[in-house]
């Protein structure tokens, strides 16, 4: 059973409360960081405004924390206690929804996106439970979609899933994400139209990949081009492949896995046979034609009584470094990516809720805020888990949301 935030407090000597007391938004995304992003993206306002850029960045993140609240209610929650404490001038009033939308439009997408790219870094320390395999940080890539407001601009930018009478009721924003498996923190993301394929979106995620990672992916993402693109980052990979992927067996290894070739598309059967023969003889096969990988095959009888064979190809070629059994167990961590995305779609957004921004740029801005909000919560939970020796992904995300929402309301996180 997942440990709740409240259950973990006694072992932390007040540490979690200290972090919350700063306001989760200001603690994780401090004013200096916001100023750096504002300067880098050139979004600083040219004259004094009631809603300056740094306030609006925090406001967009707060929209993720209070997804089902109205625009002006989100602002009221952020600034209400500051007003009571005298931090605002007496004549300051909560702006109207129209004024907030205008301020969001002035802000644009880039500052919030830049903040995510700057701040959303991996969270697990080297000793964190469930986050590492043989000194490699376990991460996974996957994609999902979000319904957005049904406006002409959103339809044009993001499209609908399906066509004709089977088209989706709402336009859909497609999101590809890189998650740290041990903490459920999303540390890389790419946004696009639902007409854009998962592999195309995932190709742009490579900039978030570090050489110390072991990146996991499901069979739907495998292609020769994408696998090589990720491998070229220096990270190790463990990707499932489907039965349609041609694999050339080279030799068995001591742990029951085997070395094999995966091929560039378009090679004839004869060319593939010759490449396998070259590899078996220790010859150079040419990186433009094939790649040597290690294949781990296994079944999970208790989850799949039919005995479906799971084949995972990895760039870790030495079985003594990571044995087949350990690699198979690590691959199951790929499901943590789906859990991380599920926390956003269900726990923060709510089932079936729609990103209500009516303009495409504001949809993307809202989505970046919706990614930053759970990152801040996950960072908070990691800070709570580490001193107590907990596995961070066993901490209750929903309990974390409740605590953070209360504290943001009670202790406003922004200053004018």
C-alpha positions in Angstrom: 0.0 0.0 0.0 1.3 3.4 -0.9 2.5 5.5 2.0 0.6 8.8 2.4 2.3 12.2 2.9 0.8 12.5 6.4 2.1 9.0 7.4 5.7 10.0 6.4 5.8 13.3 8.4 7.0 11.9 11.8 10.1 10.4 10.3 11.0 13.6 8.5 11.5 16.0 11.4 9.4 18.6 9.7 11.3 18.5 6.4 8.2 18.1 4.2 6.4 20.9 6.1 9.3 23.2 5.6 9.2 22.7 1.9 5.4 23.2 1.7 5.6 26.2 3.9 7.7 28.0 1.2 4.8 27.4 -1.2 5.4 24.5 -3.6 5.4 26.8 -6.6 7.9 29.3 -5.2 10.1 26.6 -3.6 10.6 24.6 -6.9 10.4 27.5 -9.4 12.0 30.4 -7.5 11.9 34.0 -8.6 15.5 34.0 -9.9 14.7 31.0 -12.1 11.6 32.8 -13.4 13.6 35.9 -14.1 16.2 33.9 -16.0 13.5 32.3 -18.2 11.7 35.7 -18.7 15.0 37.3 -19.9 15.9 34.4 -22.1 12.6 34.3 -23.9 12.2 38.1 -24.1 8.7 38.2 -22.6 9.3 40.9 -20.1 6.5 43.5 -20.1 7.5 47.0 -21.4 5.4 48.8 -18.8 4.2 48.1 -15.3 1.2 45.8 -15.3 -1.1 44.3 -12.6 -0.2 40.8 -14.0 3.5 40.8 -14.8 5.2 37.8 -16.5 6.5 36.1 -13.4 3.0 36.2 -11.8 1.4 34.7 -14.9 4.0 31.9 -15.2 3.1 30.8 -11.6 -0.6 31.3 -12.5 -0.4 28.9 -15.4 1.2 26.3 -13.2 -1.6 26.9 -10.6 -4.1 26.2 -13.3 -2.7 22.7 -13.3 -3.1 22.4 -9.6 -6.7 23.7 -9.7 -7.7 22.3 -13.0 -11.5 22.4 -12.5 -11.6 26.0 -11.0 -12.5 29.1 -13.0 -9.7 31.4 -14.2 -10.5 34.1 -11.6 -10.9 31.5 -8.8 -7.4 30.2 -9.5 -6.1 33.7 -9.1 -8.1 34.3 -6.0 -6.7 31.1 -4.4 -3.1 32.3 -5.1 -3.4 35.9 -3.9 -6.2 35.8 -1.3 -4.0 35.2 1.7 -1.4 37.7 0.6 -4.2 40.3 0.5 -5.2 39.5 4.0 -1.6 39.7 5.1 -1.2 43.2 3.6 1.2 42.1 0.8 -0.9 43.8 -1.8 -2.0 47.4 -2.0 -5.5 48.0 -0.7 -7.1 48.8 -4.0 -5.8 45.6 -5.8 -8.6 43.4 -7.0 -8.6 40.0 -8.5 -8.6 40.5 -12.3 -11.5 39.4 -14.4 -11.3 36.2 -16.5 -10.9 38.4 -19.6 -7.9 40.3 -18.1 -6.3 37.0 -17.1 -6.7 35.6 -20.7 -5.2 38.8 -22.1 -2.2 38.5 -19.7 -1.8 34.8 -20.7 -1.8 35.8 -24.3 0.9 38.4 -23.7 3.0 35.8 -21.9 2.8 33.3 -24.7 4.0 29.7 -24.8 7.8 30.0 -24.8 8.4 31.1 -21.2 6.4 28.2 -19.7 8.0 25.7 -22.1 11.4 27.1 -21.3 10.8 26.8 -17.6 9.8 23.2 -18.0 13.0 22.5 -20.1 15.1 24.3 -17.5 13.6 23.0 -14.3 12.2 19.5 -15.0 15.4 17.5 -14.3 15.7 14.0 -13.0 15.1 13.8 -9.2 16.4 10.5 -8.0 19.6 10.5 -6.1 22.0 7.6 -6.7 20.7 5.7 -3.7 17.0 6.1 -4.4 15.1 2.9 -4.3 13.7 1.6 -7.6 15.3 4.3 -9.7 18.5 2.7 -11.0 19.9 -0.4 -12.6 23.7 -0.9 -12.7 24.3 2.8 -12.3 21.8 3.6 -15.0 18.8 5.9 -14.3 15.6 4.0 -15.4 13.5 6.2 -17.7 10.8 5.5 -20.2 9.1 7.1 -23.2 5.5 7.0 -24.1 2.8 9.2 -25.6 -0.8 10.1 -24.8 -3.4 12.7 -25.9 -5.6 15.3 -24.2 -9.0 16.7 -25.3 -8.9 20.4 -25.9 -11.7 23.0 -26.4 -13.6 22.6 -29.7 -12.7 25.8 -31.5 -11.8 26.3 -35.1 -8.2 27.3 -34.2 -7.7 24.2 -32.0 -9.1 21.9 -34.7 -6.7 23.4 -37.3 -3.7 23.1 -35.0 -4.3 19.8 -33.3 -6.9 17.9 -35.4 -9.4 15.3 -34.4 -8.7 11.6 -34.0 -10.4 9.6 -36.8 -12.4 11.1 -39.6 -16.0 11.5 -40.8 -18.7 10.3 -38.5 -16.0 8.5 -36.4 -14.0 11.6 -35.7 -13.4 12.4 -32.0 -15.8 14.9 -30.4 -12.9 17.2 -29.3 -9.6 18.1 -31.0 -6.7 16.3 -29.3 -3.3 17.5 -28.2 -0.7 14.8 -28.6 2.0 14.6 -25.9 5.2 12.4 -26.0 7.0 12.3 -22.6 10.1 11.0 -21.0 9.6 9.9 -17.4 12.0 9.0 -14.6 10.5 5.6 -13.6 11.7 5.7 -10.0 10.0 9.0 -9.2 7.2 9.4 -11.8 8.7 12.8 -12.7 8.2 13.8 -16.3 11.6 15.2 -17.4 11.0 15.7 -21.1 8.0 16.4 -23.3 7.1 17.3 -26.8 3.6 18.6 -27.9 2.0 18.2 -31.3 -1.1 17.4 -33.3 -2.9 14.1 -32.9 -2.2 13.7 -36.6 1.5 13.5 -35.7 2.7 9.9 -35.1 4.2 8.8 -31.8 7.5 8.0 -33.3 7.8 11.5 -35.0 7.1 13.2 -31.6 9.4 10.9 -29.7 12.2 11.7 -32.1 12.3 15.2 -30.7 12.6 13.9 -27.1 16.2 12.9 -27.6 17.4 16.3 -26.3 16.1 15.3 -22.9 18.0 12.1 -22.8 21.3 11.9 -20.8 24.1 9.3 -21.2 23.5 7.9 -17.7 20.0 6.7 -18.6 18.6 3.3 -19.5 15.6 4.3 -21.7 12.7 1.9 -21.9 10.0 1.8 -24.7 7.2 -0.3 -25.9 7.0 -2.1 -29.2 4.9 0.6 -30.8 7.8 3.0 -30.7 10.5 0.8 -32.2 11.9 1.6 -35.5 15.4 1.3 -36.9 15.7 5.1 -37.2 14.4 6.0 -33.8 16.3 3.3 -32.0 19.6 4.5 -33.5 18.7 8.1 -32.8 18.3 7.4 -29.1 21.3 5.1 -29.0 23.5 7.9 -30.5 22.8 10.0 -27.3 25.1 7.6 -25.4 22.2 6.3 -23.2 21.5 2.6 -23.1 18.2 1.3 -24.4 15.8 -1.6 -23.6 13.0 -1.6 -26.1 10.4 -4.2 -26.8 10.0 -5.3 -30.4 7.0 -6.9 -32.1 6.9 -10.1 -34.2 7.1 -8.0 -37.4 10.7 -6.8 -36.6 13.3 -9.0 -38.3 16.1 -10.1 -36.0 19.2 -12.0 -37.1 20.4 -14.5 -34.4 24.2 -14.3 -34.0 25.1 -16.3 -30.9 23.8 -17.4 -27.5 25.1 -15.9 -24.3 25.6 -17.4 -20.9 22.5 -16.0 -19.3 20.1 -17.2 -21.9 20.0 -14.0 -23.9 21.6 -13.8 -27.3 23.4 -11.3 -29.6 21.5 -10.4 -32.8 21.3 -7.9 -35.6 18.5 -5.5 -36.2 18.4 -4.3 -39.8 17.9 -1.1 -41.7 14.6 -1.3 -43.6 14.7 -2.3 -47.2 17.5 -4.9 -47.0 16.9 -8.1 -49.0 16.8 -11.5 -47.3 20.1 -12.5 -48.9 21.8 -9.3 -47.6 20.5 -10.0 -44.1 21.9 -13.6 -44.3 25.3 -12.3 -45.4 25.3 -9.8 -42.6 24.6 -12.5 -40.0 27.4 -14.6 -41.4 29.8 -11.7 -41.1 28.8 -11.0 -37.5 29.2 -14.6 -36.5 32.7 -14.6 -38.1 33.6 -11.4 -36.2 33.6 -9.2 -39.2 32.5 -5.6 -39.6 28.8 -5.4 -40.6 28.6 -1.7 -41.3 26.6 0.6 -39.0 24.5 1.9 -42.0 23.1 -1.6 -42.6 22.6 -3.3 -39.2 23.2 -2.9 -35.5 24.3 -5.5 -33.0 22.0 -5.7 -30.0 21.3 -8.2 -27.2 17.9 -9.8 -27.1 16.2 -10.9 -23.9 13.1 -13.1 -24.4 10.7 -14.1 -21.6 7.1 -14.7 -20.7 5.0 -13.5 -17.7 2.6 -16.5 -17.1 0.7 -14.9 -14.1 -0.2 -11.9 -16.3 -0.5 -13.6 -19.6 -1.7 -17.2 -19.3 -1.4 -17.7 -23.1 2.4 -17.4 -22.8 3.0 -14.4 -25.0 6.7 -14.1 -25.7 8.1 -10.7 -24.8 11.3 -9.7 -26.8 13.4 -6.8 -25.5 16.4 -5.6 -27.5 19.1 -3.7 -25.6 22.3 -1.9 -26.2 23.8 -3.5 -23.1 25.7 -6.3 -24.7 27.5 -7.8 -21.7 25.4 -10.2 -19.8 27.7 -10.0 -16.8 27.0 -6.2 -16.5 23.2 -6.7 -16.5 21.9 -10.3 -16.5 18.8 -11.1 -18.6 16.7 -11.7 -15.5 17.5 -8.2 -14.1 16.9 -6.6 -17.5 13.5 -8.3 -17.8 12.6 -7.1 -14.3 13.7 -3.6 -15.2 11.7 -3.5 -18.4 8.5 -3.8 -16.3 9.3 -0.4 -14.9 8.2 1.0 -18.2 4.6 0.9 -16.8 5.7 3.6 -14.4 5.5 6.0 -17.4 1.9 5.2 -17.9 1.3 5.7 -14.2 2.9 9.1 -14.4 0.8 10.2 -17.3 -2.3 8.7 -15.6 -1.6 10.9 -12.5 -1.8 14.0 -14.8 -4.8 12.9 -16.8 -6.9 11.5 -13.8 -5.7 12.9 -10.5 -4.9 16.5 -11.6 -7.0 17.0 -14.7 -9.9 14.7 -13.8 -11.4 12.0 -15.9 -12.9 13.3 -19.2 -12.0 16.9 -18.5 -11.0 19.2 -21.4 -8.2 21.7 -21.6 -10.5 24.7 -21.9 -8.1 27.2 -23.5 -9.7 28.3 -26.7 -6.6 29.5 -28.6 -3.9 26.9 -29.7 -1.0 28.8 -28.1 -2.9 29.0 -24.8 -3.7 25.3 -25.1 0.0 24.5 -25.3 0.8 27.1 -22.5 -1.8 25.3 -20.3 -0.3 21.9 -21.1 3.2 23.0 -20.1 1.7 24.3 -16.8 -0.1 21.0 -16.4 3.3 19.2 -16.7 5.1 21.6 -14.3 2.5 21.2 -11.5 2.9 17.4 -11.0 6.7 17.8 -11.4 6.6 20.2 -8.4 4.5 17.7 -6.4 6.7 14.8 -7.3 9.8 16.8 -6.3 8.2 17.4 -3.0 7.4 13.7 -2.5 11.0 12.7 -3.4 12.3 15.2 -0.7 9.9 13.5 1.7 10.8 9.9 0.7 14.6 10.1 0.7 15.3 10.8 4.4 12.7 8.1 5.4 14.1 5.5 3.0 10.9 5.2 1.1 10.6 4.3 -2.6 9.5 7.7 -4.1 7.0 6.2 -6.5 5.2 4.5 -3.6 4.3 7.9 -2.1 0.7 8.8 -2.5 0.4 11.4 -5.4 -3.2 12.1 -4.6 -2.4 12.8 -1.0 0.4 15.1 -2.1 -2.0 17.0 -4.3 -4.4 17.6 -1.4 -1.6 18.9 0.9 -0.2 21.2 -1.8 -3.6 22.6 -2.7 -4.3 23.4 0.9 -0.9 25.1 1.3 -1.1 27.1 -1.9 -4.5 28.4 -0.8 -3.4 29.0 2.8 0.1 30.4 2.0 0.0 32.2 -1.3 3.1 31.3 -3.4 3.6 34.5 -5.4 4.4 38.1 -4.7 3.2 41.0 -6.8 
